[in-house]
Amino acid sequence: MVNLWQALVLLAAAGPVPAGGARAGGQAGKTVIDPGRGREIFRVCAACHNDGPEPLGPALAGVIGRKAGTVEGFRYSNAMKRVGLAWTRKNLRQFLQDPQGMVKGTRMPFSGLAIERDIDDVIAFLAEQR
């Protein structure tokens, strides 16, 4: 018989749930969004998006609902200043998939996230940052 500790180790080792699967607490056919996993993925983003002196990207705390290109003191590209959108979850999803495709001329040197679950988890993490 498998004890709880062994079950958790097995679940962690299983990695991402394939489409149509579910993790503990989820429903069959749906993947559970995990802001903790989003925090781990965001570590790559935090190399530029942080609140240190002279960051390469704007801090993203409170990004959901904020108008693009408006963090005071950050030098945005003209494209980002003129795009005229608010960072909704839908817009963040599109931007995280293809930054250059959504805002042509942005200076963000990132090609995007390819895995939808990664995007969902990063957005869930960002939603917790205020």
Helices and strands as residue ranges (DSSP letters): H 4-14, H 35-45, H 78-82, H 89-97, H 99-102, H 116-128
